């Protein structure tokens, strides 16, 4: 059973994205550090992210996003609570919030699509403010576009 934010007060990012890629490939692309660095905040002006993961319950993860113009790197980190290979992840998230970080929860469900392909259900929260939620929704949208590009799909279809 996934850890979830149902019944909790506060803003939450809740996204569903469809991919042509099979669920197993989507999961691998989401969890392999070498592949994460190719899609996570893979936007003009940024260097590839530095990624460390121990993909197991209580395993730590850390992603450092590096602006290419000598800007200040952003670090996101946390621990996995639940790892169901090919299907589900639940992990804590701390960092990349102006004014200091606090812990939030990310749930990612990897599902078979309707007929073919796959679907990602992503929930992230609970945030202390709508501003924090909106910033993360924007960041996740950029990341999902990078993920689609890496998978050879059209990011506009997201």
N, C-alpha and C positions, 0 to 999 in steps of 0.2 A: 504494500500500500504506500502511495506517495505521501510524503509530508506536504501539507498544503496550508494555504493562508485563509481558507474558508472560515468565515465568522470573525475574522480579525478586522479591526478598524484601521483605515488608512489607505492611501493610494497604492495600487498594484499595476505593474505592467502585465498584460495578458495578450499574447500574440499566438496566432495559428498561421503557419506557413506551409504551403504545399511544394513538394519537389518531385521532379521526375526520377531522381536517383532512388534506388531501393533503400529501405529503412536501415539495413546493416551498414551500407556505405555512408549514409547520413550520420549514423552514430559514430562510426570510425572517424569521419572527418571532424566531428564535434569534439572528440576525445583524444586524438593523437597529437601530441605536442608539435610535431613537425608540420602537421596540417593546420592546426589552430593558428600558428604564426603566419600562415598564408591568407587567412580570411578575417581574423579578429582585428578590427580597426584597420583593415587593409585599404586605406584611403590615401589619395594624393597628399604628399607632405609628411607622411609618417614612414618610419622604418619598420621592418617586420617586428612584431611583438616577440618578446622573450617569454617562453612558456615552460613551466615546470608542473608536472602532475604526477600524483601517485593515485591512480584510478582504482581505489578500494575504499570501503567504508572507513572513515576517519582519516583517510589519506589526504594530504595537503595538496593544494594547487596554488599557483601564483602566475599572474600574467602582468608583464611590464610593457606598457605602451609607450613608444618613444617618438616624440615629434622630431622630424628631420632637421628642423631649423634651430637646433640647440635649445629647444624649449624644455621645460621640466617634465621628466617622465611621470606617468601615472601608474600606480601599482594597485592591482586588484588581487585579493587573496581570500582563501577560505579553506574549508574542509568538506569532503564528501560525507554525506550521511547515508545515502543509499545509492548503490550502483547495481543495476540490473542490465547486464550487457545486451546491447542491441535494442533496449526497450525504455529504460528510465534512469534518470539521475536526479538526485536532490543534493544541493550543496549550499553552504553558507557563502556569503559574498560580503566583502568589506573593502571599501576604498572607492576612489574616484567620485567623491562627493565634496563639493566646495565647502570649506569650513570644517573639514574633518570627516572621518568615516564612521559608520556604524554598521552593524551586521544586518543583512537582509537574507532572504532565502530565495534560491533559484530552483525551480522544478522544470525539468525538460522531459517530455514524453515523446518517444519516437514511435510513430504508428504507421501501419501499412495504409497506403492511400486507397481511394475508391477506385478499384479496378487495377491501377498500377501506380508506381511511384510511392511516395511516402508523405507523411505529414509530421510536422514538429509543433507540439503545443508547449509554449514557453510561458511560464509565470514567474515574475520576479517582484518581490516586495516583502514586507509592507514598508513603504517609505514614510518618512516623517512629514513630507510636504508634497504637494502637487508639483512643485518646481523640481524636486529630486526625481520624482516619478517621470516627469516629462523628459528630463535630461537622459535618464536611462532608456526610456522608450526610443528616443532619437538614436542613442548609441547602439541599441540592439538592432534597430532598423538598418543602420550602416553595416553592422556585423553580418546580418542576414543577407544583405546584398552582396557582401564579400564572399560569404559561404556559397551563395548561388553562382557567382562568377567562377569560383574554384571548381564547382561541380559541373561547369559548362552550361549553366542555365542562364536565362535572361533575368537579371535582377529586377527589371521593371515589373515582372510578373508577380512580385511578392505582395 
